[in-house]
Amino acid sequence: MTDKIAVLGAGSWGTVLANLLVENGLNVALWTHNPKQIPEINETHHNQHYLPDFVLHDCLRATTDLAAAVAGATVILFVVPTNAIRSVAEQVAPLLTDQQPIIAHAAKGLELNTKLRVSQVLTAVLPKGAFRGPVVISGPSHAEDVATRDITTLTVASTDLQAAQTVQKLFMNDYFRLYTNTDVLGVELGAALKNVIAIGAGALHGLGYGDNTKAALMTRGLAEITRLGTHMGANPMTFIGLSGVGDLIVTCTSVHSRNWRAGNALGQGEKLPDVLAHMGMVVEGVSTAKVVHELAKDQDCDMPISEGIYQVLYQGAPIKTVITDLMAREGKPEFDFGLTLQNASKQV
């Protein structure tokens, strides 16, 4: 019997992942809260708002019936915006009876107010013992490129390695490859924090800065991501992998990145409310910047680039002033090896 996979969320990423699973020969139910998407996906095989001109597999079916979508599913994959994870999980919770599906997610952010990672939200909301996982799918990937079968490699992370391996096998094909990892903390932090740095990368482009500046931002941005991650107990090696530097590269350099496009617009002088209104999709890095600001304070962790981006987004600081202030900071060594080794020894 073919495994049934429930994909929750019919945005660009959810739709592409659901379509890939159908192409892999699996039975997929794609859930959406928007009834207007149903005839478009089921009858015309398009999702034009999110994936213009991409033709979906004619066996892919969407529904607004959440209970029907998850019924009998061996894997339930959450692909909704981070700050919608809790509300959707609350709806899924009473539907988990005795099937014990693997719970997975492909979101990249941190929940506002609670500062929780997505796997923590899912674990808190869903009934204990009613599921396996959670499993995190993350790494350098844009839906638009996967839709054209561009070669893509991702990380699939869980403390339940068998669950991660199960998800790995479901997705693997000749253009989509996944590597397992047990460092859920590091994978989720890398996925979320790179969105903040990508806003900065877009802003630099909008201001007309060149490749040297972009490389500086990405490299020192990665240092900040690693610093906070290791402070919190993540494996430092995770941040030089697919869900760390890999995801950072693609998000900071691609016009497909909503975070990059938002930053680019800010760099060109647009106001944040206008940028978000015109985007038409969630820009995860904006809310994540606020959470990172709070986490850095909680952890007493120095993150000047992330803090500068927070000041631009939430305090109206001029981007050029933030750049000047960053460049005027006191000189310091590139690496603090003692701190790195100390934090690495505290991995959980």
Phi, psi and omega per residue, in radians:
M1 nan 2.332 -3.129
T2 -1.239 2.337 3.096
D3 -1.064 2.493 3.027
K4 -1.756 2.281 3.120
I5 -2.040 2.236 3.045
A6 -1.741 2.096 3.089
V7 -1.870 2.061 -3.069
L8 -1.778 1.882 -3.115
G9 2.148 2.019 -3.082
A10 -1.922 0.701 2.940
G11 -1.368 -2.859 -3.079
S12 -1.129 -0.825 -3.071
W13 -1.236 -0.769 3.118
G14 -1.081 -0.727 -3.131
T15 -1.143 -0.771 -3.127
V16 -1.155 -0.733 3.119
L17 -1.140 -0.709 3.095
A18 -1.098 -0.740 -3.139
N19 -1.122 -0.707 3.114
L20 -1.074 -0.758 -3.139
L21 -1.117 -0.655 3.062
V22 -1.114 -0.766 3.096
E23 -1.057 -0.503 3.102
N24 -1.397 0.062 3.058
G25 1.575 0.282 -3.090
L26 -1.717 2.740 3.080
N27 -1.512 1.992 -3.005
V28 -2.130 2.330 2.987
A29 -1.959 2.092 -3.138
L30 -1.773 1.992 -3.111
W31 -1.668 2.412 3.047
T32 -2.386 2.592 3.067
H33 -1.493 -0.131 -3.047
N34 -1.795 1.855 -3.094
P35 -1.109 -0.369 3.139
K36 -1.171 -0.372 -3.133
Q37 -1.369 -0.356 -3.010
I38 -1.075 -0.983 -3.134
P39 -1.120 -0.575 -3.140
E40 -1.131 -0.795 -3.125
I41 -1.284 -0.798 -3.018
N42 -1.373 -0.509 -3.043
E43 -1.862 -0.750 -3.119
T44 -1.754 -0.178 3.084
H45 1.061 0.778 3.060
H46 -2.372 2.829 2.964
N47 -2.470 1.252 -2.879
Q48 -1.083 -0.610 -3.105
H49 -1.081 -0.692 -3.073
Y50 -1.696 -0.571 -3.069
L51 -2.379 1.299 -3.087
P52 -0.966 2.237 3.020
D53 1.271 -0.003 3.084
F54 -1.398 2.209 -3.122
V55 -1.621 2.149 -3.118
L56 -1.442 2.718 3.063
H57 -1.058 2.389 -3.052
D58 -1.251 -0.119 3.069
C59 -1.612 -0.125 3.124
L60 -1.315 2.273 -3.117
R61 -2.191 2.348 3.111
A62 -1.889 2.692 3.131
T63 -2.610 2.698 3.002
T64 -1.744 0.014 -3.121
D65 -1.574 1.730 -3.070
L66 -1.120 -0.706 -3.139
A67 -1.074 -0.731 3.116
A68 -1.178 -0.620 -3.118
A69 -1.137 -0.738 -3.051
V70 -1.564 -0.248 -3.100
A71 -1.054 2.131 3.099
G72 1.326 0.104 -3.118
A73 -1.300 2.377 3.061
T74 -1.515 -0.402 3.065
V75 -2.364 2.317 3.032
I76 -2.030 2.003 -3.056
L77 -1.870 2.028 3.101
F78 -1.500 2.093 3.090
V79 -2.331 0.910 3.063
V80 -1.939 2.856 3.112
P81 -0.967 2.607 -3.048
T82 -0.899 -0.783 -3.064
N83 -1.405 0.092 2.970
A84 -1.865 -0.123 -3.100
I85 -0.989 -0.830 -3.067
R86 -1.055 -0.830 -3.084
S87 -1.148 -0.672 3.113
V88 -1.222 -0.708 3.113
A89 -1.085 -0.637 3.098
E90 -1.113 -0.544 3.081
Q91 -1.340 -0.550 -3.134
V92 -1.327 -0.584 -3.009
A93 -0.855 -0.886 -3.114
P94 -1.256 -0.177 -3.125
L95 -1.538 -0.177 3.131
L96 -1.511 1.853 -3.093
T97 -1.787 -1.663 -3.102
D98 -2.061 0.214 -3.049
Q99 -1.435 -0.363 3.136
Q100 0.762 1.085 3.119
P101 -1.271 2.836 2.921
I102 -1.340 2.230 3.063
I103 -1.696 2.194 -3.132
A104 -2.299 2.808 3.036
H105 -2.541 2.715 3.104
A106 -2.267 0.564 3.106
A107 -1.557 2.730 -3.089
K108 -2.347 1.440 3.133
G109 -3.017 -3.113 3.081
L110 -2.192 2.444 -3.064
E111 -1.253 2.296 3.071
L112 -1.062 2.646 3.087
N113 1.274 -0.962 -3.127
T114 -1.401 -0.425 -3.067
K115 1.113 0.369 -3.115
L116 -1.461 2.591 2.956
R117 -1.311 2.816 -3.047
V118 -1.069 -0.733 3.136
S119 -1.091 -0.573 3.101
Q120 -1.200 -0.671 3.093
V121 -1.103 -0.815 -3.129
L122 -1.077 -0.748 -3.139
T123 -1.139 -0.621 -3.131
A124 -1.257 -0.600 -3.023
V125 -1.568 -0.740 -3.051
L126 -1.372 2.515 -3.080
P127 -1.089 2.305 -3.129
K128 -1.053 2.365 3.118
G129 1.467 -0.040 -3.099
A130 -1.681 -0.006 -3.098
F131 -2.680 2.923 3.012
R132 -1.921 2.648 -3.103
G133 1.856 -2.563 0.028
P134 -1.248 2.758 3.084
V135 -2.017 2.399 -3.112
V136 -1.946 2.218 3.033
I137 -1.853 2.096 -3.047
S138 -2.680 2.879 3.102
G139 2.403 -3.057 -3.058
P140 -1.266 1.811 -3.043
S141 -2.762 2.260 2.943
H142 -2.034 2.375 -3.093
A143 -0.971 -0.689 -3.092
E144 -1.062 -0.636 -3.140
D145 -1.336 -0.683 3.076
V146 -1.112 -0.623 3.124
A147 -1.053 -0.561 3.121
T148 -1.641 0.213 3.102
R149 1.112 0.584 3.010
D150 -1.169 2.448 -3.115
I151 -1.077 2.218 -3.031
T152 -2.348 2.344 3.069
T153 -2.179 2.314 -3.075
L154 -2.279 3.006 3.032
T155 -1.838 2.433 2.991
V156 -2.132 1.999 -2.945
A157 -2.091 2.445 3.039
S158 -2.911 2.636 2.988
T159 -1.284 -0.306 3.013
D160 -1.654 1.573 -3.037
L161 -1.048 -0.623 -3.140
Q162 -1.120 -0.695 3.095
A163 -1.121 -0.723 3.109
A164 -1.092 -0.718 3.135
Q165 -1.156 -0.604 3.089
T166 -1.107 -0.820 3.115
V167 -1.121 -0.705 3.106
Q168 -0.935 -0.844 -3.092
K169 -1.154 -0.614 -3.117
L170 -1.134 -0.611 -3.034
F171 -1.616 -0.410 -2.991
M172 -1.132 2.352 2.990
N173 -2.696 -2.845 -3.009
D174 -1.354 -0.096 3.068
Y175 -2.267 -0.008 -3.058
F176 -2.322 1.959 -3.040
R177 -2.195 2.370 3.138
L178 -2.104 2.518 3.076
Y179 -2.039 2.382 -3.123
T180 -1.397 2.713 3.131
N181 -2.707 2.528 3.105
T182 -1.810 -0.021 -3.114
D183 -1.570 1.341 -3.113
V184 -1.081 -0.729 3.135
L185 -0.984 -0.904 -3.107
G186 -1.132 -0.723 -3.131
V187 -1.108 -0.770 -3.118
E188 -1.241 -0.650 3.101
L189 -1.172 -0.751 3.105
G190 -1.040 -0.742 -3.132
A191 -1.112 -0.690 -3.083
A192 -1.367 -0.812 -3.001
L193 -1.253 -0.494 3.137
K194 -1.127 -0.425 3.116
N195 -1.143 -0.606 3.104
V196 -1.161 -0.817 3.136
I197 -1.102 -0.603 3.142
A198 -1.135 -0.569 3.047
I199 -1.083 -0.742 3.087
G200 -1.102 -0.702 3.134
A201 -1.110 -0.719 3.100
G202 -1.132 -0.687 3.134
A203 -1.109 -0.688 3.104
L204 -1.095 -0.713 3.103
H205 -1.110 -0.759 3.137
G206 -1.087 -0.519 3.119
L207 -1.466 -0.183 3.092
G208 1.644 0.220 3.103
Y209 -1.237 2.751 -3.054
G210 -1.706 -2.908 -3.020
D211 -1.156 -0.630 3.123
N212 -1.000 -0.793 -3.098
T213 -1.147 -0.730 -3.134
K214 -1.141 -0.698 3.107
A215 -1.128 -0.686 3.117
A216 -1.076 -0.804 -3.125
L217 -1.084 -0.820 -3.094
M218 -1.128 -0.734 -3.104
T219 -1.188 -0.839 3.131
R220 -1.269 -0.480 3.026
G221 -1.120 -0.729 3.088
L222 -1.098 -0.655 3.096
A223 -1.045 -0.716 3.121
E224 -1.164 -0.758 3.125
I225 -1.038 -0.785 -3.136
T226 -1.149 -0.693 -3.124
R227 -1.077 -0.852 -3.141
L228 -1.167 -0.719 -3.123
G229 -1.061 -0.789 -3.134
T230 -1.244 -0.556 3.024
H231 -1.016 -0.644 -3.068
M232 -1.551 -0.071 3.042
G233 1.897 0.140 3.137
A234 -1.347 2.788 3.077
N235 -1.335 2.108 -3.111
P236 -1.024 -0.474 3.128
M237 -1.115 -0.486 -3.140
T238 -1.018 -0.586 -3.026
F239 -1.388 -0.150 2.986
I240 -1.793 0.225 3.126
G241 -1.803 -2.869 -3.047
L242 -1.087 -0.707 -3.096
S243 -1.475 -0.024 3.064
G244 -1.879 -1.696 -3.091
V245 -1.101 -0.591 3.141
G246 -1.065 -0.873 -3.134
D247 -1.186 -0.611 3.113
L248 -1.092 -0.766 -3.132
I249 -1.049 -0.901 -3.044
V250 -1.175 -0.604 -3.095
T251 -1.344 -0.487 -3.125
C252 -1.545 -0.096 -3.043
T253 -2.191 -0.088 -3.002
S254 -1.913 2.397 3.051
V255 -1.214 -0.226 3.065
H256 -1.282 -0.319 -3.091
S257 -1.315 2.107 3.099
R258 -1.126 -0.613 3.136
N259 -1.164 -0.752 3.091
W260 -1.083 -0.775 -3.119
R261 -1.129 -0.666 3.094
A262 -1.115 -0.786 3.104
G263 -1.103 -0.707 3.120
N264 -1.035 -0.754 3.118
A265 -1.134 -0.707 3.092
L266 -1.092 -0.715 3.120
G267 -1.109 -0.481 3.124
Q268 -1.530 0.068 3.019
G269 1.787 0.026 3.112
E270 -1.294 2.678 3.121
K271 -1.526 2.565 -3.059
L272 -0.963 -0.802 3.134
P273 -1.029 -0.654 3.119
D274 -1.209 -0.701 3.127
V275 -1.040 -0.843 -3.104
L276 -1.173 -0.630 3.140
A277 -1.156 -0.650 -3.099
H278 -1.424 -0.318 -3.050
M279 -1.170 -0.721 3.119
G280 1.376 -0.058 3.103
M281 -2.506 2.818 -3.092
V282 -1.209 2.349 3.037
V283 -1.811 1.647 -2.983
E284 -1.033 -0.580 -3.054
G285 -1.115 -0.417 -3.111
V286 -1.185 -0.890 3.114
S287 -1.238 -0.605 3.137
T288 -1.105 -0.600 3.129
A289 -1.023 -0.643 3.114
K290 -1.203 -0.743 3.130
V291 -1.138 -0.732 3.137
V292 -1.101 -0.703 3.064
H293 -0.954 -0.775 -3.118
E294 -1.273 -0.708 3.126
L295 -1.116 -0.710 3.138
A296 -1.058 -0.674 3.081
K297 -1.186 -0.773 -3.141
D298 -1.037 -0.689 -3.064
Q299 -1.597 -0.027 -3.069
D300 0.901 0.896 -3.028
C301 -2.027 2.233 -3.105
D302 -1.348 2.013 -3.136
M303 -2.395 1.225 -2.997
P304 -1.101 -0.647 -3.129
I305 -1.198 -0.830 3.118
S306 -1.071 -0.673 3.112
E307 -1.154 -0.693 3.097
G308 -1.083 -0.714 3.119
I309 -1.156 -0.676 3.055
Y310 -1.030 -0.767 -3.130
Q311 -1.089 -0.662 3.102
V312 -1.147 -0.783 -3.042
L313 -1.303 -0.660 -2.959
Y314 -2.008 -0.250 -3.114
Q315 -2.118 0.088 3.073
G316 1.214 0.372 -3.129
A317 -1.201 2.373 3.079
P318 -1.131 2.377 -3.072
I319 -1.048 -0.748 -3.109
K320 -1.128 -0.592 3.090
T321 -1.157 -0.714 3.109
V322 -1.083 -0.753 3.135
I323 -1.093 -0.765 3.125
T324 -1.057 -0.751 -3.140
D325 -1.143 -0.675 3.118
L326 -1.116 -0.734 -3.110
M327 -1.259 -0.351 -3.109
A328 -1.587 0.025 -3.129
R329 -1.149 2.711 -3.140
E330 -1.051 2.477 3.119
G331 -1.142 2.566 -3.135
K332 -2.674 2.879 3.130
P333 -1.170 2.659 3.122
E334 -1.151 -0.700 -3.081
F335 -2.141 2.468 2.973
D336 -1.943 1.514 -3.007
F337 -1.125 -0.623 3.128
G338 -1.058 -0.778 3.137
L339 -1.148 -0.719 -3.134
T340 -1.066 -0.803 -3.134
L341 -1.180 -0.664 3.138
Q342 -1.095 -0.814 -3.128
N343 -1.197 -0.644 3.137
A344 -1.082 -0.569 -3.134
S345 -1.268 -0.204 -3.108
K346 -1.749 0.223 -3.075
Q347 -0.975 2.426 3.112
V348 -1.985 nan nan
